[in-house]
Amino acid sequence: MIKKEELKLTTEWDKTFPKSDKVEHSKVTFVNRYGITLAADMYVPKNKEGKLPAIAVSGPFGAVKEQCSGLYAQTMAERGFLTIAFDPSFTGESGGNVRYMASPDINTEDFMAAVDFLSLNDKVDPDRIGILGICGWGGMAINTAALDTRIKATVASTMYDMTRVNANGYFDSEDSEEKRYEAKKAACAQRLTDLKNGEYARGGGVVDPLPADAPFFVKDYHDYYKTGRGYHVRSLNSNDGWNVIGCESFVNQPILKYSNEIRSAVLLIHGEKAHSCYFSRDAYADMIKDSKYTDNKELMIIPDAVHTDLYDGGDKNYIPFDKLEEFFIKYLK
């Protein structure tokens, strides 16, 4: 018997974006194959008849569904898709204990469980389901597309490959056996410290106050997560971050190994000036290398946009929602 955890779900509107009058909003829950109950916001377009195409949305890594994943989900619902924005296992309103842990396997399963939920929903056409991942969940979305044959279309927006950045550091600046060994050694020591203390130490979210000499990408994150633009009380990045050992298993588990075997459609979107743009450029190159399925793969670079501009549109509405609508209509037909 598959049982759901009892979750405490917020009933009031507590998003970082305004509520749309073009969609119906409700809270829903579903269970992944590890028995973790996930919480999601479901957005259903008003005045739509029959079975609808559907999209599951999540991300960024360390964010919650009340931030940009909800914005993407609500906007795509306005354009005719039934959507859900969900909190990953161990975060936000979703279940799972211990809190604030991440796992390449469990987080990929979270997306697959979302597809399960949509496939069995009476309002959804199970043959017209897509997924959309933002930032670190862009990489998870691609990884899921390589595993889940039910997915017809995948979008990765301003993506991170979390296994690569954990193993190699930002910009691959720590890509050496010695650096990885020191990181693993520190994590192993932290495990024992946490057990002795009876609690898991938090790694800290986005640094605040912002140091004057902070790199641009840190300033970019601060401008979103630590200001009224994107702050949320349940967001790890806005507050105390993941557990120090929360991402330990990412170091030796690459998630995109079989991306060039994805047969369904994939669209990668990234800002030209984003510090993270190399993740999408490299992921796209790997996806089409020696692949028989390149006709439905696309990389879209947004001129002048930085990383968080694709979280909420920035100051120039950088999120290409028209392109997203066109892509999903084409491949969820």
N, C-alpha and C positions, 0 to 999 in steps of 0.2 A: 504494500500500500504506500503510495506516494503522499506524504503529508507536508502541508505548508507550515512554516513558522508563523507565529503571531507577530505581525509587524505593526508598529505605531506609525501610521501615515498621516501626514499633515493634510488637513482639509482645506485650509485657506490658501489663496493664491500667494505663493512666496517666491515667485520667479524673478530673475533679473531682467525680464522683458515683459511688456504689457500683454494682457490677455486679449485674444482675438475673438470677435463676435461672429466669425465665419466658421468656427468649428465647435464641436462638443468636446469638452475635456472631462476626463475621469481618471481615477487612480485604479491600477490593476496590479495583480501579482501573479507570478508563475514560478515554477521550481525547476532548477537545473538538475543534471544527472548526479550531482554530488549532494543533492538534498537541500541545497541552499535556496531559500525563497528570495526572489528578486522583485523589487518594487519599480513600477514604471508609471509614467504619465501617458495616457492614450488620448490621441487627438483624432477625431472623426469629422470629416467635412460635412457641413450641413447640406441638406437638399440633394444628397447623392443616393441613387437607387442601385440595387443589385450588389453583387460581390465586388469588392474594391481591391485594387492593387495596394500593397502594404510595404512599409519601410520600417526597419528597426534601427534606432540611432543610439549611439553612446559616445562618450568622450567629452573633453580631453582626459588624459591620464591624471587622476587626482582631482577631477572636477565632479560635479553632480548634475543630475538631470534638470535642475532648476536653472542651470547656466546655459551654455551655448547648445548643448544637444537638444534641449527643449525648444530653443529658438528654431533650430533646423527642423525639428519634428513638427512644430506648430505651423511653420511657414509652408512646409511640404503638404500638410493637411489642407491648408487654405487652397492649395493647387490641385486637390482632388485625391490625395492618397490617405489611406488610414495609416497612422504612424504611432509608434511608441518610442519614448525616450526613457531608457532604463539606467538605474544605478548598478554598477558592477558588484559582484560578490564582495562582502566585507566593507562596503562603503555606503555613504548616504543613508537612504531609508531601507536599503536591501539588507538581508540577513547575512549570517555567517559569523562564526566566532573561531579564531581571534579577529578583532577588528583591524582594519588598515593594513591588510596584507594583499599582495598581488601575486598572480601566478599565470604564466603563459598558457598553461593548459586550462585552468579553471576559467580564466577570462575569455579564452576562445569558446569554451563551452557556454559561457553566458550569452554570447551572440547566437549560438546554436539553439539554446533554450528559448531565446526570443523568437527565433524562426519556428520552433515547435508551437509556441503560444499563438503566433499569427496564423500558422497553418490550420489550427483547430478552431479559430475564431469564426463564428457564423457570418460575420460581415466581410470576411477576406476571401479572395480567390487564392487558394494555396499554390497555384501555378504562376502567381505574379507577385513574388516576394523579393525584396531587395534589402540591403543593409547599408548603413552609412556610419563610418567611424571618423572621429575628429582627433587630431594630434596622436597620442599614443594608441588610441583606439582605431586610428586609421590603419596602423600596422596590424592590429588584432583583426580588423575587418578583412584585410587581404588574406591573413592566415586562415580565417574562417571560410572565406570563399574557396580556398584550396582544399578544404575538407568537406564542406557541405554542398552537395550537388543540388539541393533544392533552391539555392540562391541563384536568381537570374541576373542580378545586377548589383554591383558594389561600388560605392564611392568612398575614397579616402581623402579627407580634407586636411591640409596642413600637417601631414602625417609625420609621426616619429616611429622608428623601429626601436622599441624599448629594449630589446635584447642587444642590439648593436650599441646603443648609448651606454647601457650598463656595463658591457664588456670592454668597450673601447674608449669610453669617455666622450665628451662633446667634441665634435669635429675629428674624431678618431685620434685625439691627442694623447691618449693613454693606451694605445693599441700595442701592448707588449706583454710577454709572459710575466715579466717582473711586476708590472703595474697590476695585472690581474691577480697575481699571487698575493700581493699586499692587500688588495681589496678583499679577497676571499679570507685572508688571515684575520683582518679586522672584523669581518662579519661573523666569523666563527667565535671570536672572543666576545663579541657583543651578545651572541646567543646565550653564553654562560652568564654574563652580567645580568641580562634580562631575567633569566631563571632564578638567579640569586635574589634579585630585587622583587620578584613576584609580579612584574609588569614589563611590558615592552616599551622601550624608549622610543620616542617619536623623533623623526629626523628633522623636523622643522619644515614649514611650507616655504612659500616665496619670501625671501629675506625682507624684513621691515624693521626699522627704517632703512631706506635704500642708501647704500654707501655711495659716496660721490664718484668713486672709481669703478662702479659696477659695470660689467659688460652690457652692451646694448640689449642682448636677449634677456638678461635679468631685469633691466628696466622695462622691457616690453611686457614681461610677465607681471611685474609689479603694477603696471598701468592697468592691467585687467583684473587680476585677482585681489589686489589690495585697495582698490578704489570702488566708488559707487558704481562704476561701469560693470563690474563683474563679481564683486565680493558676495559670497554666500556663507552662512554660518556652518553649513555641513560640508563645505568644500575643503578637502585636505590641503590643496594648494593655497587657499585663502587663510588657513589657520596653521595647525601644527604638523602638517605633512603626514607622509607614510611612516610606519614604523621604520627604524633604522635598518632592520633586516627584512623589510617588507618586500623588497625586489631581489632578494638574494639569488633565487633560482634563475633569474633572467640571464645571468652572466654566461652560462654554458648551454643555453637552449635557444638557438636561432629559430625565429618563427616563420621566416619567409622562404624556407628551403625549396618548397615545391610550387612556388608562385607561377612558374612558367608552364605549369600543367593546368592552370585555371582555364576552364572552357567558357565560363560565363563572362559577361561584360564587366570591365573594370575601368573606372575613371579616377585618376589621381589629380587633385587640384592643390596648387601651392602658390604662395606669394613669391614673386621674383626676389624681393629683398629680405625674405625670411631667413633667419640664421639656420633654419632646419631644412631648407629647400633641397639640400643634398640627399636627404632621406628619400624624397619622392623621385628625384632624378635617377638615383641608383636603383630604387625599387622597380621603377618602370623599365629600366634597361635590363634588369635581371628577369623581369616578367616576360619580356618579349624575346630574350635570348634563347635560341634553339627551341622556340615554341611553335606549335602548329596552330595556335589560337590567338593571332595578333590582330585580326581585323576588328575586334571589338574591344581593344585596349587603347587608352588615350591618356596623355599627360597634358594638363592645362596649366600654364603658368600665368598668374595674374600680375600684370605690370605694376611695379612700385609697392605692392602689398607686403607687409611684414607678417610674422607668424600669427599674432593675435588678431590681425585684421580679418582673418577667416574664422574667428570665434564669434564675433558679433557684427561684422561688417566694417569695423573701424569708422573712420570719419568720411568714407566715400562709398559706403555700401559695397564693399569689395566681394562679398559672397555672391557667386554667380548663380542665383536661384533660377534664372531662366534656363541656364545650361543644365542644372540639376533636373529641372522639370522635363526638359527635352530628352535627356539621357534616360531617365526612368520611364518616361512614356514609351520611348523606343524599345527598351529591352524588357519592360513589364507589360508588353502588349498582349 
